[in-house]
Amino acid sequence: MGRPITLFTGQWADLPFEEVARLAGEWGFDGLEIACWGDHLDPVRAARDDAYVQDRLDILKRNGLEVFAIANHLTGQAVCDDPIDARHRGILSEEVWGDGDPEGVRQRAAEAMKATARAAARLGVKTVTGFTGSAIWKAVAMFPPVPDGMIEAGYRDFADRWNPIMDVFDEVGVRFALEVHPSEIAYDYWTAKRALEAMAGREGFGLNFDPSHFIWQDLDPVMFLQDFAEKIFHVHVKESIRHLDGRNGRLGSHLAWADPRRGWDFVTAGHGHVQWEPIFRTLNSIGYEGPTSIEWEDAGMDRLVGAPQALALVKQLAQISPPAAAFDAAFSSSR
């Protein structure tokens, strides 16, 4: 198998896990990136319940699938966020939310992320994807002017909260891949660099590459891959488009998700502004052999149509630009 093509189940969490696995198996996915919400995976339970872990693995096996990563973006978001408010109440489990006291929420979220590492190890998974939250995302608009000390304190807070979590990840042999994404401690090129530096180059702390979050910020996905090659632990495949017409902006204007006046939106892979062929060729050049995980967020297309369409595109890209190992093998056999 070359790079496995997986389906991220986060946008399918309204469906039972067994139904999502059935669909993905019928469509021809190699496996799943399983989200830790809905009924797909309870990481706290999976960290201690052998029968529950076996049940998840049995569902995958029945549908010809493997699990290549698990995702806990929602809980990870609460580890560093400030403020903690009603938005978090809507995404967290009852156990993590508790009485809603902000610091208590952060601490319980950190413990749940430690459990996520243990759950991943028990499932035979080497990578957890997710968010970290940020105490300083609220300062991104830069007015009133933000003192340097406030930004420095935000990165210290991030490192102080995530180093103990990463101790557990290291202990069980699992890596964490932070998705570089608005609202996170790392949301663009320079903040990704600073976040990695704040973690003092920890070997098990890396990045989930999702170019859809780069295009509307005018960042170069290929350059990002080249410069952060050693820290690319996981790859998401989805796209974004920009509708900049003189009225629409880049910051969303407090408009509803998928409202065209937002200035940008997510669409089916192959229908947006991401240039996938050079990205796949760059993945080859940096030696990335992990999953390419299709993440569905296109509000304008039926996901039952779009997900298999995206799978076909990624399969085509894999044929156009196979991993470097395939070139090496072909060259060696011809000598």
N, C-alpha and C positions, 0 to 999 in steps of 0.2 A: 504494500500500500504506500502511495505517496503521502502528501499532506492530507490527513483526514478532513472531510467536509462534514461539519456538524450543524445542528440547529440549536440555537439558544432558546430555551423554553420560557424565558421571562415574559415575553409578550403573548404567551399561550397559557398562562397560569389560570385563566378562567376555565380551562378544560382540565379534566382529570389527567394525571400523569400517564396512565395507561393509554388513554386516547391519543395524547400527543406522541407517545412512542409508536403507536400503531400507524399514525399518519406518516411520521418520519421514516419508519421502516418501509412502508409501501412506496414512498417517493424515492427511496434509494439513498438516504443519508447514511453515512458511516457510523454516526453516533450523535450524542447530545452533549451540550453544555447545560447542565441541569440547574435551574434556578431554585434558590432556597426560599421560595414562597409559593402561595397556592398550596396544593397538596403534593407538589413535585418532590420536595425534599425538606424535611425538618432536620437541620444540622445538629441541633442539641440531642434529639432522639437518636440520630444516626451515630453520634459519637459514643453511644453506650448500649444500643439495642441491636444485637446480632441478627435477630429475626427480621427487623425492619430493613437493615442493610441488605440482607439476602433477598427480601421482597423486591427492592428497587433493582437489584442485579438480575433477578429472574424476569422482571418485566422487560428489561433491556434485551436479554437473551432471546425471549420469545419473539421479539420483533427484529432480530438480526442486528442489534445495535450495541455499541460500546459507550462508556462514559469517558470523555477526554478531559473534562473540566467541570467544576461546579462554580456557581456564581452566587455571591451574597452582597450585591450592591446595596440593597435597602438597609440592612443592618449596619454595614460598614459606614454608610453615610452618617449615622448617628454617633460614631466614635469621636469625631472632632467638631461637629457642627456647633455653631453659635450664631443665632439662637437655636434652641430646640423648642419647637412650637407645634401648632396644630397640623402643619404639613407632615411632621414626623409621626404624629399620632396615626395618620392615615396609611403609613407604610410599614410600621413596626408591629411585631407580635405583641400580644398582651403581656407576655413575660418580660420583654425588653422595655416596653413602655412603662409598666408598673404604675406608680402614682404620678408619673409625668415630671417629677423633679428633674431638671435638666442634667445635673451632674450624675444623678443616679441612672438616668437613661444612658448617658455616655459610658458609664462603667459597666452596665449590664450589656450594652452593645459590644464592648470590648471582650467580655467573657464569651458572648455568643460567637464572636469571630474566632476566638481560640477553639471553641467547640467545632467550628466549621473546618478548621485545619485538621482536627482529629477525625471528623467525619470523612473528609476527603481521603485521608490515609486509609481508612477502613474500607472505602470504596475502590481503592487502588488507583486513586487520582493524584497526579503530581502538581496540578495547578488549580488555584482558586482565583477567579476574577472578581473584581468588585470596586467599590468606592471607598474612600477614606473619610469623606467630609472635610470641612475646612472652617477654622475659626476666623479666617480673614477674607473669604469670598465676599462677605458683605461690604468689604472695602474696595472692591474692584472698580467701582465708578470713580473713586479717587477724589470725592468732595463730600465733606470738608477734607482738606489735604491730609493724607495719611502719613504720620511720622514713621520713619524707617524702623524705629523700635517696635512699633505695632506689628509690622510685617515680620520682623525677626522673631517676635514672640509667637506669631502664628506658626512658623516653621518649627520652633522649639516645642510648642504644644503638640504638633503633629508627631514629631519624633518621640517625645515623651510618652505619648499614648500608644503609638504603634510599635515601638521597640519591644515592649513586653508581649504583645501579640505575636510579633515575628519570632520571639524566642520559642514559642510553642510551634509555630510553623517549621522552624529549623529542627526542633526536637523530633517531629514526626516525618521530616523529609518532604515537606510540601512547600511550594512557592506561592507567593501572592503577586498577582498582576493587577496593578492599579490602572483602571481605565482613565486615560487622560481626557478630561471632560469638564465643561463648565460646571461650576459649583464645587469642584474638587480642589485640593491643595495643589494639584498639577492640572492645568487646563490648557496649556499651550507649550511651545518649545522651551522657553526659558524657565517657566514654573516647573516643568518636568525635570529639567536639569537641577533646579534648586531642591526639589523634593528628594531626588536621589542623593544629592549631597547631604541633605539633612539626615538621611538614614545611613550616612557614613559608608555608602557603597555596600550595604548588606547584600550578600550573594543571592539570598532568596527573595529579595524585594525587587520587582521589576514592573513592566508595563504591559497593559493590554492595548494594542494598537487598533484604533478605530478612526479611519480617515474621514468619516462623515462629520466629525467634530472639528476637523481642520479646515475643510473647504470654505465654510462660511466665515472663518476667521482669516482667510487668505494665507494660510500656512501651506507649506509644501510637504505632502505626505512622504514622498520619496526621500527628501533630505532628512526628514525625521527618522525614517527607517535606517538610513545610512549612519547617522550620527549616534543613534541609540541601539545599534544592532545587537549588542550583547545583552540588552535589557528587554528585548521583545520576547515576552513569554507566551503571548496569545494574540490572536488576530480576529477582529470582528469584521464582517462583510455587510455593510449597508451604505447608503449614499445620502447626500444632502444636495439640495438645489437652492439657488438664491433667486429671489424675485425682487431685485433692486430696480425700482422704477422711478426714483425720485421722491417717493412717499414712504416706501417700505424701508425699514432699517435692519440692523443686525441683532438688536438686543431684544426683539420680541414684542415690544410695545404693550406688554401686559395683555396680549390678545390670546384667545383660546388656541390650544394645540391644533395644528393643521389649518388654521385660518391663513389664507394666502397673504393677508396684509402683514404677517409677522416678518416677512422679508426672507425667510428660509424655511425649509421643511425637509423631512426625511422621506425618501422614496425607495422604490424597488431597486435592488442592485442592477446596474445597467441602464437606468433611466435618469441618472443624475449627472453631477459634474465630476465625480471621482474617475480618474483615469486608471482603470484597474490593471491593464496589461503592464505598464511600467512598474506598478506596485508589485505585481507577482514576479516580475523579473528581478526586482530588487530583493524580494524575499528569497529568491534563489541565490542571489549574490552574497547575501549575508548568512546563508546557511540555515534559514528558518525551516524547520521540518514539523512544526506543531500544527494544531488544528486551524482551519479557516472556518469560523463559526458565523453562520448567517443569522443576523439579528433582525427581526421583523418589526418595523415601526411605520410602515406606509399606511397612513389613515385613508388614503384615497384609492386603495386597491384591496380586493378580497384576498385575505392572506392564504386561503386555500388554493388560489390561483397563483399568487405571487411567490410563495415560498418554493414550490417546485420549479418555477421559472428561474428564480435566483440560483437554485441548485444547478440547473442546466448551464447557467452562465459560468459558475465557478468551475464546473467540470470542463467546460470549453477552455477556460483560461488555463487550467492545469495541463491541457493538451498542447496549448500554444507555447507555454513556457514551463516545461516540467522542471522539477527540482534539479539542482546541479548534479546530484549523485547519478541521475539518469544519463546525463551527458557523459559523465566519467565512465560509466559502465559501457555505454554504447561505443565510446572511443576505444576503450580497452579491448572490447570484443572484436573490433575491426582491425586490430594490429596483428 
